[in-house]
Amino acid sequence: MTRPPFPWLPYWLALAAIFLGAMAPIGLTLYAAGVAEGAGCTLAADAPCLIVGIDQAPELRAMGGSFIYALFTWPIGILLACLWFAVLYWHRRRWSRKAGFDA
């Protein structure tokens, strides 16, 4: 009797969503810094940042300051990753018992 394959795909997709959600504020900050640097602006200055003739400085500053949300998303991401692992462990053990493969 061969062992049926364990359904890994939902678990990897959930872990990827947890990681991306936890890292989103940092990615947004890096994106804003890259756009500002490409336009020759600084995020800390109160000077206008003209991109295609439109002042984008307030939006870029708001995006650049979103790194502070990492103080919330990282602990939540860590807790969700621990929960993810616990559910994976529980499902894997239950799956192996149901398949008749007690190890």
Phi, psi and chi 1 to 4 in degrees:
 res  aa     phi    psi   chi1   chi2   chi3   chi4
   1 MET       -  126.6 -179.5  163.1   97.4      -
   2 THR   -93.0  149.9   61.4      -      -      -
   3 ARG   -79.1  128.8  173.5 -178.8 -102.6  176.4
   4 PRO   -69.1  150.6   21.2  -28.2      -      -
   5 PRO   -68.7  142.1   23.4  -30.5      -      -
   6 PHE   -77.0  138.7 -175.3   75.7      -      -
   7 PRO   -77.2   87.1   26.4  -32.5      -      -
   8 TRP   -79.3  -30.1  -75.2  103.2      -      -
   9 LEU   -55.3  -47.5 -176.6   62.8      -      -
  10 PRO   -61.3  -33.7  -18.4   26.8      -      -
  11 TYR   -70.3  -41.6  -74.0  100.5      -      -
  12 TRP   -68.9  -36.5  -71.4  120.3      -      -
  13 LEU   -65.9  -40.6  -69.2  175.6      -      -
  14 ALA   -65.3  -40.7      -      -      -      -
  15 LEU   -65.6  -38.7 -174.6   61.6      -      -
  16 ALA   -64.2  -40.7      -      -      -      -
  17 ALA   -64.3  -40.0      -      -      -      -
  18 ILE   -62.7  -46.1  -69.4  168.8      -      -
  19 PHE   -63.5  -46.9  178.3   77.0      -      -
  20 LEU   -64.5  -38.4  -70.8  175.0      -      -
  21 GLY   -65.6  -37.6      -      -      -      -
  22 ALA   -72.4  -31.6      -      -      -      -
  23 MET   -94.1   -3.2  -65.1  -56.6  -68.3      -
  24 ALA   -56.6  -44.7      -      -      -      -
  25 PRO   -62.1  -36.4  -21.6   31.2      -      -
  26 ILE   -69.9  -42.1  -57.9  -58.8      -      -
  27 GLY   -62.0  -39.9      -      -      -      -
  28 LEU   -65.9  -39.8 -165.0   58.7      -      -
  29 THR   -64.9  -43.6  -59.9      -      -      -
  30 LEU   -65.6  -36.4  -67.6  174.8      -      -
  31 TYR   -64.1  -46.0  175.2   74.6      -      -
  32 ALA   -62.7  -40.5      -      -      -      -
  33 ALA   -65.6  -39.1      -      -      -      -
  34 GLY   -66.4  -41.7      -      -      -      -
  35 VAL   -65.3  -44.1  169.8      -      -      -
  36 ALA   -64.0  -41.7      -      -      -      -
  37 GLU   -67.3  -37.7 -175.3  177.1  -23.5      -
  38 GLY   -64.7  -29.9      -      -      -      -
  39 ALA   -89.8   -3.0      -      -      -      -
  40 GLY    79.4   26.3      -      -      -      -
  41 CYS  -110.7  168.0  -53.3      -      -      -
  42 THR  -119.4  145.8   59.5      -      -      -
  43 LEU   -76.7  -24.4  -68.2  176.6      -      -
  44 ALA   -83.0  -23.0      -      -      -      -
  45 ALA   -79.9  155.1      -      -      -      -
  46 ASP   -90.0   10.5  -73.1  -23.7      -      -
  47 ALA   -76.4  152.9      -      -      -      -
  48 PRO   -68.4  152.4   22.8  -30.6      -      -
  49 CYS  -123.9   99.3 -176.4      -      -      -
  50 LEU   -86.3  121.1  -63.3  176.0      -      -
  51 ILE  -126.0  116.1  -60.5  174.0      -      -
  52 VAL    55.7   37.3 -167.4      -      -      -
  53 GLY    79.9    5.3      -      -      -      -
  54 ILE  -118.3  135.7  -58.5  170.2      -      -
  55 ASP   -74.6  110.1 -176.6   19.6      -      -
  56 GLN  -105.0   11.2  -62.4  -68.2  -30.7      -
  57 ALA   -59.8  -45.8      -      -      -      -
  58 PRO   -62.9  -39.6  -21.3   29.9      -      -
  59 GLU   -66.9  -42.4  -69.9   83.9    3.0      -
  60 LEU   -66.6  -37.3  -72.1  175.0      -      -
  61 ARG   -65.4  -39.4  -87.8 -169.2 -136.2  102.3
  62 ALA   -65.4  -42.9      -      -      -      -
  63 MET   -67.0  -38.3  -72.8  170.9   50.8      -
  64 GLY   -66.6  -29.2      -      -      -      -
  65 GLY   -85.7    1.3      -      -      -      -
  66 SER   -74.3   -6.8   69.0      -      -      -
  67 PHE   -61.4  -24.1   71.7   91.2      -      -
  68 ILE   -63.4  -25.1 -163.3   74.1      -      -
  69 TYR   -69.6  -14.4  -65.9  116.0      -      -
  70 ALA   -63.5  -24.2      -      -      -      -
  71 LEU   -63.7  -22.0  -65.9  174.4      -      -
  72 PHE   -99.6  -41.3  -57.6  106.8      -      -
  73 THR   -74.6  -32.4   59.7      -      -      -
  74 TRP   -67.7  -48.3  -76.1    9.1      -      -
  75 PRO   -62.4  -37.9  -23.5   32.9      -      -
  76 ILE   -64.5  -41.2  -69.7  169.8      -      -
  77 GLY   -63.5  -38.6      -      -      -      -
  78 ILE   -65.7  -44.0  -69.7  169.3      -      -
  79 LEU   -63.2  -42.3  -70.8  174.6      -      -
  80 LEU   -66.4  -35.2  -73.9  175.8      -      -
  81 ALA   -67.3  -37.3      -      -      -      -
  82 CYS   -65.8  -42.5  -69.4      -      -      -
  83 LEU   -63.4  -41.4  179.1   65.6      -      -
  84 TRP   -56.5  -46.7  173.5   87.4      -      -
  85 PHE   -65.2  -40.0 -177.9   73.4      -      -
  86 ALA   -64.3  -42.7      -      -      -      -
  87 VAL   -66.3  -40.3  168.5      -      -      -
  88 LEU   -61.0  -45.8  173.5   66.5      -      -
  89 TYR   -61.1  -46.7  178.9   76.5      -      -
  90 TRP   -62.5  -46.1  173.5   80.0      -      -
  91 HIS   -65.8  -40.5 -174.3 -159.1      -      -
  92 ARG   -64.4  -42.7 -177.4   93.8  167.3  136.9
  93 ARG   -66.0  -43.3  -64.3 -134.7   -8.7  136.3
  94 ARG   -64.6  -39.8 -172.0  168.1  179.8 -119.3
  95 TRP   -64.1  -42.9  172.5   82.2      -      -
  96 SER   -69.3  -34.5   65.4      -      -      -
  97 ARG   -69.3  -40.7  -74.4 -175.9 -173.2  160.9
  98 LYS   -67.2  -34.0 -167.3  173.2 -173.4 -179.5
  99 ALA   -78.8   -7.9      -      -      -      -
 100 GLY    85.3   22.3      -      -      -      -
 101 PHE  -115.9   73.6  -64.5  103.2      -      -
 102 ASP   -77.1  125.8  -70.4  -31.3      -      -
 103 ALA  -123.4      -      -      -      -      -
